[in-house]
Amino acid sequence: YGHARALLGEEVLADTPSQKQALDGQIQGQLAEFDAGIEAYKPLIVDQGDQDGYDGVVAAWTAWKAAIAPIEQTARSGASAGAPRLRWSGIRWAAASLR
């Protein structure tokens, strides 16, 4: 889901509603693709080690989607009051993601 993370950073920093909308569509596509991949992997689980790894990925994915929900909502809304703080948070978050 690294590409979705990068796109979210771009959405936070986008200047126009049309840019935000286009990026949001790409993000939603990436999220759906990852969700489908997780579901497609289920039948391939062969042992407890596989199951434990799968459960860890699903837990991290679920937590990440919950964490980005308010960021997405604010970015989509175009709310200007929190924009400088959101942009700075987005920049810091994007920089941390690159490490």
C-alpha angles and dihedrals in degrees: 000000000000092000091055088051091054092046091051089055089051091049091053090051097041115122103208135047090237091055090048091049093049092048092046089055090053091048092051089050091052092048092050091048092052091046089052091049091052091051092046091054095056096084090051094064107116106169145009092273089057091047092050091050091047092049090051092052092047092049092049091046092050092048092048093051090050091049094050096046096086091043091052092046093051093044091050094046094057089220105176099198094073097029099103092048092043091049091050091047089048092051092049091045093048091049092050090050090060094059 
